[in-house]
C-alpha cells in the first residue's frame, strides 16, 4: 500500500486554509487543488509498504511520537516549489513550530533508515500543500501577500494509506501515535 507519515490539521486550520485557497483558485488554471479533507503536513512519503514492513513502520511512528510533546503550529505565507515564478507545487509555509517539525523529521528519518527506507535527498521544508500544477507552470508572485492565519495543536503522527483514484487521492488512517500532553498548552 502507498503510504506517508503526516501531522493532521484541526477543523479551524483546514477552514482557514480552504478559505485562502478559494481566493486564488479562480486566478490560476491547470492546478489540481488539495481537497479539504486531505490537508495535512507531510513528514515523510514512504511509497509502497506491505507486510512486516508496515508493522515496523507503525512501531517506529509510535516510538518517535512518544518522544515529543504536543506543540503549536502557526500558519504562514504562501509559497511555491521550485519558485513563485515557476510554481509546480503551491503551499502555505509554517511560521511557528518549524523547529519541532525539523526534530521530528530527523528522528523519523533516522528510525526509518534503520528499517531500510532511503533518506530524503532534499532538505525538509515544513509546509501544507494546497495545489499541484498539472499543466505548465504558474506565477504566484501576486499572491505572496496571502497568509494562512491559524494556530493549531500538533497532537501526533499519523500513518496514512493513499489510494489514487480518478477523482484524486483518498487517504485512510492506519495508525496515529499521540504526542505527550503537557498542561501549558
N, C-alpha and C positions, 0 to 999 in steps of 0.2 A: 504494500500500500504506500502511496505517495504521502509523505509526512513533513511536518515542520513544527518547530517549538516557538511559542509566542506568548506575549502578555496580552490578556484580554482588556478591553476598554469597557467602562461602565456606560449606561444609557446616556447620561449627561454628555460625556465626551463624544460619543457617537452622534448625538443630536447636533452638537456644535460643529463637528467636522462635516456632517452631511449638509448642514445649512451653508457652510462655507463652500463646499463642493458645488452646490446649486448656483452659487454666484458666478462661477466660471464656466459651467457646463455649456451654456448657450454660445460662448465665445470661442470654444475650441472644438475642432472636428476631428474625427478619426481616433477618438480616445475611448477606451473601454474603462468606464468608471467602476470603482470598487463599490459593491453593494453594502448597504448599511450594516447588515448582519456580519459581513466579512471584515470590517475594520478592526485592526489589531496592530501590535508592534511585533514584528518578526525578530526573533533572536537567531534562529538557525534553520535553514532549509536542509532537510536530510535526504530527500528523494525517496526512492523505493526502499522500504524496510519491511521485512517479514520475519515470521518465526521467532526464534530465540532472540534475534537482534532487537525486536520490538520490546521484548521483556527487559533486555539490558538497557535500552533507551529509557524505558519507564523508570527503572531503578536509578539511573543517572539523574533524571529530572527530579525525582524525589530527594536525592542527596543534595543536589545543587540548591533546590528551593528551601530546604531545611536550614541552609546556612545564611539566609537573608531575612531581614525584617521587611514588613510592609513598608512601602515608601511612596511618596507623592511624585506624580508625573504632571508636568505642565506643558501644554501645547505651545508650539512656536510658529514661526513664519513658514510660508510656503517655499518650496524648493523643488529642484529637479535634477535628475541624473540624465546625461552626464553634466549638462549645464542648463541654466534657464533659457538660453538662446536656442539650444538644440535638445529640448526635453524629449525623453523617451519614457521616463517614469516621473510622475508628479506626486509630491508628498508634502506632508507637514512635518517640520522639524520638531524635536523635543527640546524644550527650553530648560526645564528643571527635571532632574532625575537621570540625566545622561551618565553621570559618574557611576551611579549604581548599575545602570544598564550595561556599561562597559565591563564592570567587575563580574556581573552575572554572565555576560557573553564569554569572557575569558575563562571563567570557571567551567561553563558548559562546553566550550571548545576543548579544554583540557580533558575533561571526563569522556567526551565523545571521541576524541582522538585515540584514547586508550582502547576504545571499542572498535577502532579501525575506520572511523569516519575521517575524511580528509578535512584539514583545517581550511577555512576560507582564505582565499588568496588576496581578496580585497579587505581593506580595513573596515571595521564595523562602524556604521553610521546610523544611530538610532533615529527612526522616522516612522511615520504612518503613511503608507502608500494610499493615494486616493484615486489614481488613474494611471493607465498604461497606454501610451500612444501606439496605435495599431497601424496607422498609415503615415509615412513621412516622419517629420519631427514638428514640434510646436515651439513657439517662442512665448514663454510665460512671463517675461520681464514685467509686463504691465500689471501682473498680479502679485508681485513680490511684497506689496504692502499688506496683503491679507495675512491674518494670524488666526490660528485656531486657539481661541482664548478659553481654555478649560483647565481644570485641575482634577485629577482622579487618583485614587489609591491603586497602586500595583499590589495585587494580593497573592500572586503566584504565577507559576509557569504552567502552560498548557501544551500538551502534545496534541496536534490536530492531524486528522486524516484529510487529505484534499482529493476530492473526486472531480475530475474535469468533465463538464457537461457542455452541450451546445449553448446553454444559457449562461455559462460562466462556472467557476468552481463552487463546489459545495463543501463546506468544512464541517467535520464531525469531531467532537472532543473524544479523545481516547483516555486521557488522564490529566488531572491537574494536581500539581504539587504546591501546597499552600506555603507562603512565606510566614515567618513567625509574626505574631501580633505584638505590637508594642503600644502601650496606652497613650503615648504622646501624640498620636495622630489626631 
